[in-house]
Amino acid sequence: MVLEHRPGALRACLLLTCLAVPAPSALADDPASAVAADADAQGAAAPESVSAQQTGEGAAAGAEAAQEPNQRPSELPFDPALVGLPGLPQPMTSAEDFHQALDLIDARLAELEAALEALPVDADPAADAAAAGEDAAPPPGEAADTADTPNESPAESPAESPAEHIGQQLKLLRNLRLVVQRRATLGERLAESETGLAQLRDELAAVERDGIAEEPPYPVSRLDQARADLALSQAAEDVAETRAETAARRRDAAERALSRAVSERRAARDRLTAAENGAAGAAERAALVQALDLARLTDLLARQEAAAAVSALALARAQDDMAEVKQTLAGERVRYLQARVVLPQQALDERLAELTAREDRLRAQVDEVAAAGDAAEANLYRARRRLAEAESDADRAVLQEWVETRDTEVRVARTGVDSLAAAIADLAQMHQLWELRHRFMEAPDAVDLPQALQQVLANLDTAHKAKDDIEERLSALRSMQLAQARRLREPDLREGVREALTARRDALDGAEGYGRELLETKDALIALLEGMRYQLQDQVQTQALQIRQAREALVDWWSAELLVIDDQSVRARELVTALAMFLVVVVLVSLIRAGARRALKRRKGRSGSAEAGDLRLALSAVAGNTSQIFVLIAAFYVAMAFSGVPSPTVRDWLWTLLVVAFYFQLGIWANAAMVDYFNRRRTRQEMRDPSTVTGYGVMMFFIRAGIWITVIVSLLAYFQYPIAGLVGALGVSSLAVAFAVNTILADVFSSMAIVLDKPFRVGDFIMSGDTLGVIEHIGVKTTRIRSLSGEQVVMSNSDLLNSRIHNFKHLQERRVVFHIRVVYRTPRALLERIPDMIREAVEEQPRARFDRAHFFEYGDYALVFEAVYYVLSPDYALYMDIQQGINLGIHRRFEAAGVSFAYPTQELILRRGASGGA
């Protein structure tokens, strides 16, 4: 490839592009990669153009896209040579791998730094990229990667300047170098931890098998040290667990970051592929190539960070295992020593001699501090006299500081005497404790071990509280020291003021020394008490001690003041009494309810009928509908009343709450009793009349409303609320509502009238006006009728009752009247036989009863006979069958006798006159 002569900025851009993809050997397995490798080989002698570089990037992206689906998680989905790291070990496992990777990263950093230094200052990357790519077009069909930015598409983003691009590469590579170094260090530490863990396990096995390696006798101080080591190992194990949890969270975060980096790299590859296939401009391709390079570096960095997080988690878990083994080892040493330690008289004498020598030193120091305090009081007196005699304000300011300093010295001396005296008292107590320890170690039967342990525990609690108080005072003293140090750093202090402040600082330092002396003694006392506690606990009967401790703790707790409410203390015994009464009431009510249900159930079984047990069933409904909220409120009130915890005001509020709950409970009981009563009656009525369901529902609604209105009015009357006006207002409102819903209420009361008066029931066949059909449903406002033609007719209850109703349900016999017409020319003898013919036709029907048959009238066109008979069944179909049989019988007889039926005819008679006849 021949390089044309271009400006210096273009040369710099081309140099940057060559450095971005310096890996010809990594693409030799792919045909497109071979093209890129050849291009890089030619570029070794002279820099190549941007278009040729983009072609190589597209080919490498195609190879990457082809191999990525089969890539193993431990390997990169692209060749490290594409980011300037050819031969990067994947995966990195040994120290040689890490060293090789660091060397490659250092070499790449050196190349990029040299390229950055070679860049001119006035480079225009966009123009150079366009000039470099205007004659070169990418081969069709080659894929490449592109960067994935969430808010801006690469097609709209111009290519970065060479300096910016190299700067980003340098930043990523430096971070990569740090991560690789961290991985190497973590690997070494993990190997050391595994070795140490193996050694600790061997040591633990040896202690469990042979005991500790030291030769007996074991002094008691050795046991105290072992117990201290156990406490430290327990704290270290807690810290190690926390570190392992933190490492696990960091591992998860690194894996999520790796997923994002992989997604961004793949998105970058797809966009560059689209740009190559779409024949995008050279500037756009240059930007996409740069984004690809950065996306690959980010992917590589994220993979290394994820691997480092995994190594860190493994190290944290190994350290946690080591802490657990150390804790177990310390426990085994303690268990081994506690049965073998001794405190001979010689060792006791040596320890007591040390304590005595320290007491003598502290007493001498107390005398010195007391003398210094006396001198400080004299100095304070003189300082106050000089302050009173001072004339100038400047002298007064200096003397005031000295007065405060002398006062501080006096207070420090007095506090120091108290601290040293307390330290001497602690040493005396330690003297007694060591003697006690020697006695129960040498002759346990001669010592009341439970009482001794109880005393040790009490002293230990007191010592811990005293230590906390000492640390608080030292903290306050430290704040005063810091304030003095800040004032001494002020540059404009007068010499006399500075001297006074310096003397005050020295006095505060002395006070801190006295406090530290007391704190050190207190720590020694606590350590001694802790050691004695463990030894006594091992020797004392655990169960007896626990019983004694529990009894004493219970006595203390029974009279303890737990909290204060409105300046009224609440003690444990009061709360226990309240809780006991609360439980008694709840359990008692539950037992009463359960017993009532069982007794009522047995009595109902003996009665054998529901009618005989109406009262018992009502009581059962009441027993089964007691609100749990009412029970809890009642129990709470009884508990508070018996315990005496609440104030009179609170007790009044509780009584008010109980009254309200009781009235509502009365409403619930009355409602349950009425519901039970009407439900049973409705059940019995439904067997005879299903239409009663709606009526009973309406009645129950009004009864419930009346019950709750009564409850509310009674409750208001109990609390002396003026209910007269309320009742009047409710009456007026009820009238207004009644007028507004007059039609609806009329239908509602009509439904109740239907249920109570029973003009018809569900299933009855009725006729109301023009409506003829069977009653299907009787509702609150309407009644539904299934007509003979099949449709459903819905009528309001008031309209139905206002009309004339024909109920065919209770029809026992059906009276039938029918007429027969014969012609006028029928002979009189046949006319006399017709009633008998009709009677015979009726009587031959088995379910019919003949009543009469008569020659009724002379009609307009016929002689009319009227017949009456009864059908002995309300069945309409049977009636039609009988009527058909009668009609056929009459027709048969008339046909045999020669009687003709008449039909409407008109006869026109024409008469002619005499003239007309001529």
MOCORBEL-V448337 format. One record per residue. N is the residue number from 1. PHI is phi in whole degrees, 0 to 359 (999 if undefined). NEAR is the number of other ideal C-beta (glycine too) atoms within 12 Angstrom. Layout:
n/phi/near
N/PHI/NEAR
N/PHI/NEAR
//
This chain:
n/phi/near
1/999/26
2/261/13
3/267/20
4/281/19
5/283/10
6/230/26
7/297/18
8/295/19
9/296/28
10/293/35
11/299/29
12/296/34
13/296/47
14/293/40
15/297/38
16/300/46
17/295/46
18/296/41
19/290/38
20/293/45
21/228/46
22/259/41
23/234/37
24/287/28
25/287/20
26/284/33
27/251/38
28/286/23
29/277/19
30/239/26
31/303/19
32/295/31
33/293/35
34/298/22
35/298/30
36/297/44
37/295/32
38/299/23
39/297/38
40/293/39
41/295/23
42/292/22
43/288/31
44/293/15
45/273/13
46/213/20
47/298/33
48/261/39
49/279/39
50/295/51
51/296/35
52/296/38
53/296/45
54/297/51
55/298/43
56/297/51
57/296/54
58/298/45
59/296/44
60/295/52
61/295/51
62/297/35
63/297/36
64/296/45
65/296/30
66/288/24
67/263/23
68/296/25
69/301/10
70/262/11
71/286/21
72/282/12
73/300/18
74/280/15
75/245/19
76/286/35
77/279/33
78/219/43
79/286/38
80/301/38
81/297/34
82/294/46
83/251/41
84/82/39
85/234/42
86/293/29
87/81/21
88/295/36
89/297/29
90/220/28
91/278/24
92/267/36
93/235/19
94/255/16
95/296/19
96/296/14
97/298/23
98/293/31
99/296/19
100/296/24
101/296/35
102/294/31
103/296/21
104/297/32
105/293/39
106/296/22
107/296/23
108/294/38
109/297/28
110/297/19
111/298/28
112/292/37
113/295/21
114/294/17
115/295/33
116/295/28
117/291/17
118/280/25
119/288/31
120/286/23
121/284/14
122/261/16
123/286/32
124/246/26
125/295/35
126/291/27
127/292/24
128/296/36
129/295/42
130/294/29
131/293/28
132/289/42
133/252/38
134/288/21
135/259/16
136/244/28
137/248/23
138/289/40
139/297/25
140/291/14
141/84/18
142/272/36
143/261/37
144/206/53
145/255/51
146/213/42
147/283/40
148/246/30
149/252/20
150/287/11
151/248/8
152/216/14
153/282/21
154/297/39
155/295/23
156/266/14
157/261/22
158/288/26
159/296/42
160/290/31
161/291/29
162/304/41
163/297/28
164/295/22
165/296/38
166/296/38
167/299/22
168/294/28
169/299/40
170/299/29
171/297/21
172/296/34
173/292/40
174/294/23
175/298/24
176/296/39
177/297/30
178/296/21
179/294/33
180/296/38
181/299/24
182/295/26
183/298/38
184/297/30
185/295/21
186/298/31
187/297/31
188/295/19
189/295/22
190/295/29
191/296/21
192/296/18
193/296/28
194/296/21
195/295/16
196/296/22
197/296/28
198/296/18
199/294/18
200/297/28
201/293/21
202/296/17
203/293/25
204/296/27
205/297/17
206/293/18
207/294/27
208/295/19
209/272/13
210/243/14
211/86/20
212/282/28
213/281/13
214/288/19
215/271/10
216/290/15
217/281/18
218/257/28
219/291/26
220/294/33
221/296/26
222/294/27
223/295/37
224/298/32
225/293/24
226/295/32
227/292/33
228/297/24
229/298/24
230/297/29
231/297/24
232/294/18
233/294/28
234/295/22
235/295/18
236/295/23
237/294/27
238/297/18
239/296/21
240/296/29
241/297/22
242/297/18
243/295/24
244/296/27
245/296/18
246/296/20
247/296/29
248/295/22
249/295/18
250/293/24
251/299/27
252/297/18
253/295/20
254/294/29
255/294/24
256/295/18
257/295/25
258/295/30
259/300/19
260/294/22
261/296/32
262/296/32
263/297/22
264/294/31
265/294/41
266/296/32
267/296/27
268/297/41
269/299/43
270/294/30
271/290/37
272/291/46
273/300/34
274/296/27
275/294/38
276/294/40
277/290/22
278/268/19
279/56/20
280/290/32
281/290/29
282/295/38
283/297/33
284/294/34
285/295/48
286/297/49
287/296/43
288/291/50
289/295/53
290/297/46
291/297/42
292/299/50
293/299/51
294/293/38
295/296/45
296/294/48
297/298/45
298/297/34
299/299/41
300/299/44
301/297/38
302/296/32
303/295/39
304/292/44
305/295/33
306/296/32
307/295/37
308/295/36
309/296/31
310/296/29
311/296/35
312/297/33
313/295/29
314/298/27
315/296/34
316/297/31
317/292/27
318/296/31
319/294/32
320/296/29
321/298/27
322/297/35
323/297/31
324/295/26
325/294/31
326/298/33
327/296/29
328/297/25
329/297/31
330/296/33
331/296/26
332/295/28
333/295/34
334/297/33
335/297/23
336/288/27
337/281/34
338/296/27
339/266/17
340/230/23
341/286/34
342/224/24
343/225/35
344/291/17
345/297/16
346/295/14
347/296/24
348/296/26
349/298/17
350/297/18
351/294/29
352/293/25
353/297/16
354/298/20
355/295/30
356/296/20
357/299/16
358/291/26
359/296/26
360/298/16
361/295/20
362/290/31
363/294/22
364/297/16
365/293/27
366/297/29
367/298/20
368/296/20
369/293/33
370/296/23
371/298/17
372/297/28
373/293/32
374/296/19
375/297/18
376/294/34
377/294/22
378/296/18
379/297/26
380/295/29
381/298/18
382/295/18
383/295/31
384/291/21
385/296/16
386/296/22
387/295/27
388/291/15
389/269/13
390/293/20
391/253/11
392/272/11
393/293/12
394/296/15
395/295/19
396/299/21
397/297/19
398/293/26
399/293/30
400/297/25
401/296/32
402/292/34
403/300/29
404/297/28
405/294/34
406/296/33
407/296/27
408/297/35
409/296/35
410/296/31
411/294/26
412/295/37
413/296/34
414/295/26
415/294/33
416/296/39
417/298/32
418/296/25
419/295/37
420/293/39
421/296/26
422/294/32
423/295/38
424/296/30
425/296/26
426/295/37
427/296/34
428/296/23
429/295/31
430/297/34
431/301/28
432/293/24
433/293/38
434/296/35
435/295/25
436/296/33
437/297/40
438/295/30
439/294/24
440/283/31
441/277/35
442/274/20
443/222/14
444/298/22
445/289/10
446/276/13
447/237/25
448/283/21
449/297/31
450/300/27
451/293/19
452/297/31
453/295/34
454/297/26
455/294/24
456/296/35
457/296/27
458/296/19
459/296/30
460/294/29
461/296/18
462/296/22
463/294/34
464/296/22
465/296/16
466/296/28
467/296/28
468/299/17
469/294/20
470/296/33
471/295/20
472/295/16
473/294/25
474/294/28
475/295/17
476/296/19
477/296/32
478/295/20
479/296/16
480/294/26
481/297/28
482/296/17
483/297/18
484/296/32
485/296/18
486/295/14
487/292/24
488/292/24
489/278/14
490/290/14
491/284/8
492/260/10
493/286/20
494/286/22
495/296/13
496/295/23
497/294/27
498/297/23
499/296/19
500/295/33
501/294/32
502/296/22
503/296/29
504/294/34
505/298/29
506/297/23
507/295/37
508/294/34
509/298/24
510/295/32
511/297/38
512/296/30
513/298/25
514/297/38
515/295/34
516/297/24
517/299/34
518/293/38
519/295/30
520/295/25
521/295/35
522/295/35
523/297/24
524/296/30
525/295/37
526/295/33
527/298/29
528/296/38
529/296/38
530/299/29
531/298/39
532/293/43
533/300/32
534/297/32
535/294/36
536/293/35
537/298/26
538/289/25
539/260/26
540/279/29
541/297/17
542/296/16
543/295/11
544/296/18
545/294/27
546/296/18
547/296/15
548/296/22
549/297/22
550/295/14
551/295/16
552/294/19
553/295/18
554/293/17
555/296/14
556/295/17
557/290/18
558/297/18
559/257/16
560/284/18
561/271/17
562/280/20
563/204/15
564/234/11
565/236/17
566/54/13
567/60/8
568/235/18
569/284/19
570/242/25
571/260/23
572/295/23
573/297/24
574/292/28
575/294/27
576/295/23
577/299/23
578/298/29
579/295/22
580/296/19
581/295/26
582/299/28
583/295/20
584/298/20
585/295/28
586/298/26
587/293/16
588/297/18
589/297/26
590/297/20
591/295/16
592/297/20
593/296/26
594/296/18
595/295/17
596/296/25
597/296/24
598/294/17
599/295/19
600/295/27
601/294/20
602/294/15
603/293/21
604/293/24
605/295/15
606/287/13
607/290/17
608/82/10
609/213/15
610/288/21
611/295/16
612/285/15
613/240/25
614/299/24
615/294/19
616/294/29
617/292/32
618/296/28
619/298/28
620/295/32
621/297/30
622/295/30
623/295/28
624/271/25
625/237/28
626/280/31
627/291/24
628/292/18
629/295/19
630/298/29
631/298/30
632/295/23
633/296/31
634/298/31
635/296/30
636/294/31
637/295/32
638/299/28
639/298/30
640/292/32
641/294/25
642/283/24
643/281/26
644/75/21
645/289/33
646/284/26
647/283/17
648/303/15
649/296/13
650/295/22
651/295/22
652/296/16
653/297/18
654/295/27
655/295/24
656/299/19
657/298/23
658/295/29
659/297/25
660/300/26
661/297/28
662/293/26
663/297/29
664/293/26
665/293/28
666/300/27
667/299/31
668/295/29
669/297/27
670/297/27
671/297/31
672/294/29
673/295/30
674/295/31
675/298/28
676/295/30
677/297/30
678/290/31
679/296/26
680/293/27
681/294/26
682/295/27
683/298/20
684/292/18
685/288/24
686/297/22
687/296/12
688/261/15
689/214/28
690/295/22
691/290/34
692/287/30
693/301/27
694/292/35
695/299/36
696/294/32
697/298/25
698/295/32
699/297/30
700/296/29
701/298/22
702/293/22
703/294/23
704/298/23
705/301/19
706/296/18
707/298/26
708/288/22
709/296/23
710/297/22
711/298/27
712/293/24
713/296/22
714/296/22
715/295/25
716/296/22
717/294/18
718/297/19
719/273/16
720/59/8
721/276/15
722/292/13
723/270/21
724/298/13
725/297/12
726/296/18
727/295/19
728/298/13
729/297/14
730/295/19
731/296/16
732/296/14
733/296/14
734/296/17
735/297/15
736/299/13
737/294/14
738/296/17
739/294/14
740/289/12
741/244/16
742/302/15
743/296/18
744/296/21
745/295/23
746/300/23
747/294/30
748/298/29
749/291/27
750/296/33
751/297/38
752/294/31
753/295/24
754/298/39
755/292/36
756/283/21
757/278/17
758/57/23
759/293/29
760/202/34
761/227/30
762/297/30
763/101/22
764/285/31
765/261/28
766/234/36
767/226/25
768/232/29
769/65/18
770/269/15
771/267/28
772/225/23
773/178/30
774/255/27
775/289/40
776/257/26
777/205/26
778/248/42
779/260/29
780/291/30
781/248/28
782/228/27
783/235/42
784/255/25
785/237/38
786/266/23
787/284/23
788/293/18
789/279/12
790/109/10
791/283/14
792/262/19
793/255/28
794/251/23
795/234/34
796/293/28
797/296/41
798/293/25
799/296/22
800/294/34
801/285/27
802/285/17
803/265/22
804/276/14
805/252/29
806/256/20
807/256/24
808/268/24
809/292/23
810/264/17
811/292/22
812/263/13
813/229/21
814/253/25
815/274/20
816/241/29
817/240/19
818/219/26
819/239/24
820/232/37
821/243/29
822/239/34
823/286/24
824/290/19
825/277/17
826/292/26
827/296/17
828/293/13
829/296/11
830/289/24
831/298/27
832/290/18
833/274/25
834/299/36
835/302/27
836/294/22
837/300/32
838/295/37
839/300/27
840/295/26
841/296/32
842/284/35
843/288/23
844/282/21
845/271/31
846/290/14
847/255/26
848/237/33
849/236/21
850/287/27
851/248/22
852/196/21
853/207/30
854/218/22
855/287/27
856/273/24
857/194/14
858/268/15
859/273/21
860/297/15
861/226/18
862/204/26
863/266/30
864/256/26
865/250/37
866/246/23
867/233/35
868/229/26
869/213/34
870/241/25
871/267/32
872/277/22
873/194/21
874/280/21
875/293/18
876/290/20
877/295/14
878/297/22
879/301/27
880/292/18
881/295/19
882/294/33
883/297/26
884/294/18
885/295/25
886/295/34
887/298/23
888/293/17
889/295/28
890/295/37
891/296/20
892/295/17
893/289/26
894/297/29
895/293/14
896/290/14
897/273/22
898/83/18
899/271/30
900/256/22
901/284/24
902/271/23
903/222/13
904/302/12
905/222/16
906/229/8
907/246/11
908/258/6
909/254/6
910/256/7
911/244/8
912/255/9
913/279/8
914/292/7
915/294/6
916/299/8
917/288/7
918/292/6
//
